[in-house]
Amino acid sequence: MFRKTFTVTSQREGDIINITDEIKNVVRQSGISVGIVHLFVQHSTAALTTIEFEPGVLSDLKRALSVLAPDDIFYAHNTRWGDGNGRSHVKAALVGPSLTLPIEGGDITCGTWQQVVVLELDVNAGRERSVICTVMGEKD
């Protein structure tokens, strides 16, 4: 098993940050040829997913999340903490904080148009986000 944490920095709510190359680098460093890499973003207002990193679908994802957790409704979290990011927590919970990818030939096996991304969902963005990568499997 090999574990490494890296950080990404967001500028604003809605940022979608492609981390595919960072994950590939961690897998290479691990020396694992066949196995899995588990990813976990260590924050309750960020999430991980795969998507085609293309402007149209990125815009579609942002719109879909805004429909699921709109800006203009009541969130009890905002009353409790006063930070205005109740919708951010809801969006992050819907997408999720973790992702597991297979490794074959020392590389992640994403589809042709599939990239791994961190979603910055916090209204109070401009943050560093930690992604923990745990690589498990067999070495050649």
NUPAMAR-238003 format. One record per atom (N, C-alpha, C): x, y, z; atom name. Coordinates in nm, 2 decimals, padded with zeros to 4 digits. Example, Ala and Ser with C-alpha at 12.3 -4.5 7.8 and 13.67 -1.06 7.14 Angstrom:
BEGIN
u; v; w; at
01.32; -00.57; 00.78; N
01.23; -00.45; 00.78; CA
01.32; -00.33; 00.78; C
01.28; -00.22; 00.71; N
01.37; -00.11; 00.71; CA
01.29; 00.00; 00.79; C
This chain:
BEGIN
u; v; w; at
00.08; -00.12; 00.00; N
00.00; 00.00; 00.00; CA
00.09; 00.12; 00.00; C
00.04; 00.23; -00.07; N
00.12; 00.35; -00.08; CA
00.01; 00.47; -00.06; C
00.05; 00.57; 00.02; N
-00.04; 00.68; 00.04; CA
00.03; 00.81; 00.02; C
-00.04; 00.90; -00.05; N
00.01; 01.04; -00.06; CA
-00.10; 01.13; -00.07; C
-00.08; 01.25; -00.01; N
-00.18; 01.36; -00.01; CA
-00.13; 01.47; -00.09; C
-00.21; 01.53; -00.18; N
-00.18; 01.65; -00.25; CA
-00.29; 01.75; -00.23; C
-00.26; 01.88; -00.26; N
-00.36; 01.98; -00.25; CA
-00.38; 02.05; -00.38; C
-00.51; 02.10; -00.39; N
-00.54; 02.18; -00.50; CA
-00.61; 02.31; -00.45; C
-00.60; 02.42; -00.52; N
-00.65; 02.55; -00.47; CA
-00.76; 02.59; -00.56; C
-00.87; 02.63; -00.50; N
-00.99; 02.68; -00.58; CA
-00.99; 02.83; -00.57; C
-01.06; 02.89; -00.66; N
-01.07; 03.04; -00.66; CA
-01.21; 03.08; -00.62; C
-01.31; 02.99; -00.66; N
-01.45; 03.04; -00.64; CA
-01.54; 02.91; -00.64; C
-01.66; 02.93; -00.58; N
-01.77; 02.83; -00.59; CA
-01.79; 02.79; -00.73; C
-01.80; 02.66; -00.76; N
-01.83; 02.61; -00.90; CA
-01.70; 02.57; -00.97; C
-01.58; 02.60; -00.91; N
-01.46; 02.56; -00.98; CA
-01.46; 02.41; -00.99; C
-01.42; 02.36; -01.11; N
-01.41; 02.21; -01.13; CA
-01.26; 02.19; -01.17; C
-01.19; 02.13; -01.09; N
-01.04; 02.12; -01.10; CA
-01.00; 01.97; -01.15; C
-00.94; 01.96; -01.26; N
-00.90; 01.84; -01.32; CA
-00.77; 01.79; -01.24; C
-00.78; 01.67; -01.18; N
-00.67; 01.62; -01.10; CA
-00.62; 01.49; -01.16; C
-00.66; 01.46; -01.28; N
-00.62; 01.33; -01.34; CA
-00.47; 01.31; -01.34; C
-00.39; 01.41; -01.38; N
-00.25; 01.40; -01.39; CA
-00.18; 01.38; -01.26; C
-00.23; 01.45; -01.15; N
-00.18; 01.43; -01.02; CA
-00.20; 01.29; -00.97; C
-00.32; 01.23; -01.00; N
-00.34; 01.09; -00.96; CA
-00.25; 00.99; -01.04; C
-00.24; 01.02; -01.17; N
-00.15; 00.93; -01.25; CA
00.00; 00.94; -01.19; C
00.04; 01.05; -01.15; N
00.17; 01.07; -01.09; CA
00.18; 00.99; -00.96; C
00.08; 01.00; -00.87; N
00.09; 00.92; -00.75; CA
00.09; 00.77; -00.78; C
00.01; 00.72; -00.87; N
00.01; 00.58; -00.91; CA
00.15; 00.54; -00.96; C
00.21; 00.62; -01.04; N
00.35; 00.59; -01.09; CA
00.45; 00.58; -00.97; C
00.44; 00.68; -00.88; N
00.53; 00.68; -00.76; CA
00.51; 00.56; -00.68; C
00.39; 00.50; -00.67; N
00.36; 00.39; -00.59; CA
00.43; 00.26; -00.64; C
00.45; 00.25; -00.77; N
00.51; 00.13; -00.83; CA
00.40; 00.02; -00.84; C
00.28; 00.04; -00.81; N
00.17; -00.06; -00.82; CA
00.14; -00.07; -00.97; C
00.14; -00.20; -01.02; N
00.10; -00.22; -01.16; CA
-00.04; -00.26; -01.18; C
-00.10; -00.34; -01.08; N
-00.24; -00.38; -01.09; CA
-00.30; -00.37; -00.96; C
-00.41; -00.30; -00.95; N
-00.48; -00.28; -00.82; CA
-00.58; -00.17; -00.83; C
-00.59; -00.08; -00.72; N
-00.69; 00.03; -00.72; CA
-00.62; 00.15; -00.65; C
-00.67; 00.26; -00.69; N
-00.64; 00.38; -00.62; CA
-00.77; 00.44; -00.56; C
-00.77; 00.46; -00.43; N
-00.88; 00.52; -00.36; CA
-00.85; 00.67; -00.33; C
-00.95; 00.76; -00.37; N
-00.93; 00.90; -00.35; CA
-01.03; 00.95; -00.25; C
-00.99; 01.04; -00.16; N
-01.08; 01.10; -00.06; CA
-01.05; 01.25; -00.05; C
-01.15; 01.33; -00.07; N
-01.13; 01.48; -00.05; CA
-01.17; 01.51; 00.09; C
-01.09; 01.57; 00.17; N
-01.10; 01.58; 00.31; CA
-01.18; 01.70; 00.36; C
-01.29; 01.73; 00.29; N
-01.36; 01.85; 00.32; CA
-01.51; 01.83; 00.29; C
-01.60; 01.89; 00.37; N
-01.74; 01.87; 00.36; CA
-01.81; 01.96; 00.26; C
-01.74; 02.05; 00.20; N
-01.80; 02.13; 00.09; CA
-01.73; 02.12; -00.04; C
-01.66; 02.00; -00.06; N
-01.60; 01.97; -00.19; CA
-01.63; 01.82; -00.22; C
-01.62; 01.78; -00.34; N
-01.65; 01.65; -00.38; CA
-01.56; 01.60; -00.50; C
-01.57; 01.47; -00.52; N
-01.49; 01.41; -00.63; CA
-01.58; 01.33; -00.72; C
-01.55; 01.34; -00.85; N
-01.63; 01.26; -00.95; CA
-01.54; 01.25; -01.08; C
-01.59; 01.18; -01.17; N
-01.53; 01.17; -01.31; CA
-01.63; 01.24; -01.40; C
-01.57; 01.30; -01.51; N
-01.65; 01.37; -01.61; CA
-01.57; 01.40; -01.73; C
-01.63; 01.42; -01.84; N
-01.55; 01.47; -01.95; CA
-01.52; 01.62; -01.93; C
-01.39; 01.65; -01.92; N
-01.35; 01.79; -01.89; CA
-01.36; 01.88; -02.01; C
-01.49; 01.92; -02.04; N
-01.52; 01.99; -02.16; CA
-01.62; 02.10; -02.11; C
-01.60; 02.23; -02.16; N
-01.68; 02.34; -02.11; CA
-01.83; 02.31; -02.10; C
-01.89; 02.25; -02.21; N
-02.04; 02.23; -02.21; CA
-02.09; 02.14; -02.10; C
-02.02; 02.03; -02.08; N
-02.07; 01.94; -01.98; CA
-02.04; 01.99; -01.84; C
-01.93; 02.06; -01.83; N
-01.90; 02.13; -01.70; CA
-02.01; 02.23; -01.66; C
-02.05; 02.30; -01.75; N
-02.16; 02.40; -01.73; CA
-02.29; 02.32; -01.70; C
-02.31; 02.21; -01.77; N
-02.43; 02.13; -01.74; CA
-02.43; 02.08; -01.60; C
-02.32; 02.03; -01.55; N
-02.30; 01.98; -01.41; CA
-02.33; 02.09; -01.31; C
-02.28; 02.21; -01.33; N
-02.30; 02.32; -01.24; CA
-02.45; 02.35; -01.23; C
-02.52; 02.36; -01.35; N
-02.66; 02.38; -01.36; CA
-02.74; 02.28; -01.28; C
-02.71; 02.15; -01.31; N
-02.78; 02.04; -01.24; CA
-02.77; 02.05; -01.09; C
-02.65; 02.08; -01.04; N
-02.63; 02.09; -00.90; CA
-02.71; 02.21; -00.84; C
-02.72; 02.32; -00.92; N
-02.79; 02.43; -00.87; CA
-02.94; 02.40; -00.87; C
-02.99; 02.31; -00.95; N
-03.13; 02.27; -00.95; CA
-03.15; 02.18; -00.82; C
-03.06; 02.09; -00.79; N
-03.07; 02.00; -00.68; CA
-03.06; 02.08; -00.54; C
-02.98; 02.18; -00.54; N
-02.96; 02.26; -00.41; CA
-02.95; 02.40; -00.45; C
-03.07; 02.47; -00.48; N
-03.07; 02.60; -00.53; CA
-03.02; 02.71; -00.42; C
-02.97; 02.82; -00.48; N
-02.92; 02.93; -00.39; CA
-03.03; 02.99; -00.31; C
-03.15; 03.00; -00.36; N
-03.25; 03.09; -00.30; CA
-03.36; 03.02; -00.21; C
-03.32; 02.91; -00.15; N
-03.41; 02.84; -00.05; CA
-03.35; 02.84; 00.09; C
-03.43; 02.81; 00.18; N
-03.38; 02.81; 00.32; CA
-03.30; 02.68; 00.35; C
-03.19; 02.70; 00.42; N
-03.10; 02.60; 00.47; CA
-03.08; 02.61; 00.62; C
-03.12; 02.51; 00.69; N
-03.11; 02.52; 00.84; CA
-02.96; 02.54; 00.88; C
-02.87; 02.48; 00.81; N
-02.73; 02.50; 00.84; CA
-02.69; 02.65; 00.84; C
-02.74; 02.73; 00.76; N
-02.71; 02.87; 00.75; CA
-02.76; 02.94; 00.88; C
-02.87; 02.90; 00.94; N
-02.92; 02.96; 01.06; CA
-02.83; 02.92; 01.18; C
-02.79; 02.79; 01.18; N
-02.70; 02.74; 01.28; CA
-02.56; 02.81; 01.29; C
-02.50; 02.82; 01.17; N
-02.36; 02.86; 01.16; CA
-02.34; 03.00; 01.10; C
-02.44; 03.05; 01.03; N
-02.43; 03.19; 00.97; CA
-02.33; 03.20; 00.86; C
-02.28; 03.09; 00.80; N
-02.18; 03.11; 00.70; CA
-02.23; 03.10; 00.56; C
-02.36; 03.08; 00.54; N
-02.43; 03.08; 00.41; CA
-02.40; 02.97; 00.32; C
-02.34; 02.86; 00.37; N
-02.30; 02.75; 00.28; CA
-02.37; 02.62; 00.29; C
-02.50; 02.63; 00.34; N
-02.58; 02.52; 00.35; CA
-02.59; 02.44; 00.22; C
-02.62; 02.51; 00.11; N
-02.63; 02.45; -00.02; CA
-02.50; 02.38; -00.06; C
-02.38; 02.43; -00.01; N
-02.25; 02.37; -00.05; CA
-02.24; 02.23; 00.02; C
-02.28; 02.22; 00.14; N
-02.28; 02.09; 00.21; CA
-02.37; 01.99; 00.15; C
-02.49; 02.04; 00.10; N
-02.59; 01.95; 00.04; CA
-02.53; 01.90; -00.09; C
-02.48; 01.98; -00.17; N
-02.42; 01.94; -00.30; CA
-02.31; 01.84; -00.28; C
-02.22; 01.87; -00.19; N
-02.11; 01.78; -00.16; CA
-02.16; 01.64; -00.12; C
-02.26; 01.64; -00.04; N
-02.31; 01.51; 00.01; CA
-02.37; 01.43; -00.10; C
-02.44; 01.50; -00.20; N
-02.50; 01.43; -00.31; CA
-02.40; 01.37; -00.41; C
-02.29; 01.44; -00.43; N
-02.18; 01.39; -00.52; CA
-02.09; 01.29; -00.45; C
-02.05; 01.33; -00.33; N
-01.97; 01.24; -00.25; CA
-01.82; 01.28; -00.24; C
-01.75; 01.23; -00.13; N
-01.62; 01.27; -00.11; CA
-01.51; 01.17; -00.16; C
-01.55; 01.06; -00.21; N
-01.45; 00.96; -00.25; CA
-01.48; 00.89; -00.38; C
-01.38; 00.83; -00.43; N
-01.38; 00.77; -00.56; CA
-01.27; 00.66; -00.56; C
-01.30; 00.54; -00.63; N
-01.20; 00.44; -00.64; CA
-01.19; 00.41; -00.79; C
-01.07; 00.40; -00.84; N
-01.04; 00.37; -00.98; CA
-00.95; 00.25; -00.99; C
-00.97; 00.17; -01.09; N
-00.88; 00.05; -01.11; CA
-00.75; 00.09; -01.17; C
-00.65; 00.02; -01.14; N
-00.51; 00.04; -01.20; CA
-00.48; -00.09; -01.28; C
-00.43; -00.06; -01.40; N
-00.38; -00.17; -01.49; CA
-00.26; -00.12; -01.56; C
-00.16; -00.20; -01.57; N
-00.03; -00.16; -01.63; CA
00.03; -00.03; -01.57; C
00.01; -00.02; -01.44; N
00.07; 00.10; -01.37; CA
00.00; 00.23; -01.39; C
-00.12; 00.23; -01.45; N
-00.19; 00.35; -01.47; CA
-00.34; 00.34; -01.44; C
-00.41; 00.45; -01.41; N
-00.55; 00.44; -01.39; CA
-00.62; 00.41; -01.52; C
-00.73; 00.34; -01.51; N
-00.80; 00.29; -01.63; CA
-00.93; 00.37; -01.66; C
-00.91; 00.50; -01.68; N
-01.03; 00.59; -01.71; CA
-01.06; 00.57; -01.86; C
-01.19; 00.60; -01.89; N
-01.23; 00.59; -02.03; CA
-01.16; 00.71; -02.11; C
-01.18; 00.70; -02.24; N
-01.11; 00.80; -02.32; CA
-01.15; 00.94; -02.29; C
-01.27; 00.97; -02.25; N
-01.32; 01.11; -02.22; CA
-01.34; 01.13; -02.08; C
-01.28; 01.05; -01.99; N
-01.31; 01.05; -01.85; CA
-01.19; 01.11; -01.77; C
-01.22; 01.22; -01.70; N
-01.11; 01.28; -01.62; CA
-01.17; 01.28; -01.47; C
-01.08; 01.28; -01.38; N
-01.11; 01.29; -01.24; CA
-01.10; 01.44; -01.19; C
-01.21; 01.48; -01.12; N
-01.21; 01.62; -01.09; CA
-01.25; 01.64; -00.94; C
-01.21; 01.75; -00.88; N
-01.25; 01.80; -00.76; CA
-01.35; 01.91; -00.78; C
-01.47; 01.90; -00.72; N
-01.57; 02.01; -00.73; CA
-01.56; 02.10; -00.61; C
-01.54; 02.23; -00.63; N
-01.54; 02.33; -00.53; CA
-01.68; 02.38; -00.51; C
-01.74; 02.34; -00.40; N
-01.88; 02.37; -00.39; CA
-01.91; 02.48; -00.28; C
-01.81; 02.53; -00.21; N
-01.83; 02.62; -00.10; CA
-01.85; 02.76; -00.16; C
-01.95; 02.83; -00.10; N
-01.98; 02.97; -00.14; CA
-01.86; 03.06; -00.09; C
-01.79; 03.01; 00.02; N
-01.68; 03.08; 00.07; CA
-01.55; 03.03; 00.02; C
-01.54; 03.02; -00.11; N
-01.43; 02.95; -00.18; CA
-01.31; 03.04; -00.18; C
-01.21; 02.98; -00.25; N
-01.07; 03.03; -00.25; CA
-01.00; 02.95; -00.14; C
-01.00; 02.82; -00.15; N
-00.95; 02.73; -00.05; CA
-00.85; 02.63; -00.10; C
-00.77; 02.58; -00.01; N
-00.69; 02.47; -00.04; CA
-00.77; 02.34; -00.01; C
-00.77; 02.25; -00.10; N
-00.84; 02.12; -00.07; CA
-00.74; 02.01; -00.08; C
-00.74; 01.92; 00.02; N
-00.65; 01.80; 00.03; CA
-00.72; 01.68; -00.02; C
-00.65; 01.61; -00.11; N
-00.70; 01.49; -00.17; CA
-00.60; 01.38; -00.12; C
-00.65; 01.28; -00.05; N
-00.57; 01.16; 00.00; CA
-00.58; 01.05; -00.11; C
-00.47; 01.00; -00.16; N
-00.46; 00.90; -00.26; CA
-00.41; 00.77; -00.19; C
-00.48; 00.66; -00.18; N
-00.43; 00.54; -00.13; CA
-00.43; 00.44; -00.24; C
-00.31; 00.39; -00.27; N
-00.29; 00.30; -00.39; CA
-00.26; 00.16; -00.33; C
-00.34; 00.06; -00.37; N
-00.32; -00.08; -00.32; CA
-00.32; -00.17; -00.44; C
-00.23; -00.27; -00.43; N
-00.23; -00.37; -00.54; CA
-00.09; -00.44; -00.54; C
-00.06; -00.49; -00.66; N
00.06; -00.57; -00.68; CA
00.16; -00.49; -00.76; C
00.29; -00.51; -00.73; N
00.40; -00.46; -00.81; CA
00.45; -00.57; -00.90; C
00.50; -00.52; -01.01; N
00.56; -00.62; -01.11; CA
00.68; -00.69; -01.05; C
